[in-house]
Amino acid sequence: MHGEVDFSEYPQKGPVFAALKDSGFFRSAFIEGGTIAWPNGADVAPESLYEKLLQKE
């Protein structure tokens, strides 16, 4: 499955995600353990991303 996920709600999900408001920091994402992660320890579970993609169908 592939698609686009809107991350605009994530900065409101808690302090660790607040840094995602900065586009430069957002672009520093990398894959770790099969999920999207950022240098400050924020990550998004693959299951959450999959559910978001299913909602778009």
N, C-alpha and C positions, 0 to 999 in steps of 0.2 A: 504494500500500500504506500502511496505517496500523496503529498498535498502540502498545503500551507497551514500553519498554526498562528493565530493571532496571540501574541504575548503581551498585549497592552494591559491586560488585567493583572499580570504578575507583580508589578511594583507595589500594588496595594495588598499583596498577600503576606507581607511581613518585612522586617528590616533587612533580611538577607537579600531579598529581591528588589529593594529600593534602588540599588545601583543599576538595575536594568534600564532605568529611565535614561541613562547616559548612553547614547548610541555607540560611542567608542567602546565602552565597557561591554555593551550587548554583543558587539562584534567579536569580542575576545572569547566567545564560547568555543568549547572543544568537546569532543566525545570522550567520555570516561566511563568504563564499565557498562557500555551500551546505552548511555543516556547523555543528554546535553548538560554540560556543567560550565561553571564560570570560576575564575580564579579565587573569588571570595568564599567558595564553598556552596554557593547556590546550585541546585540542580533540579531537573524536572524528570520525573519517572517516565519511562517509555510507555507505561500503561496509560498515564494521563494524556500523553500526546496522542496515543492511539484512539482514546475515547473522544478527544476533540476532533480528530479526523472523521470518526464515525458520525458525529453530530452534524457534519457538513454535508453528508450524503443525502 
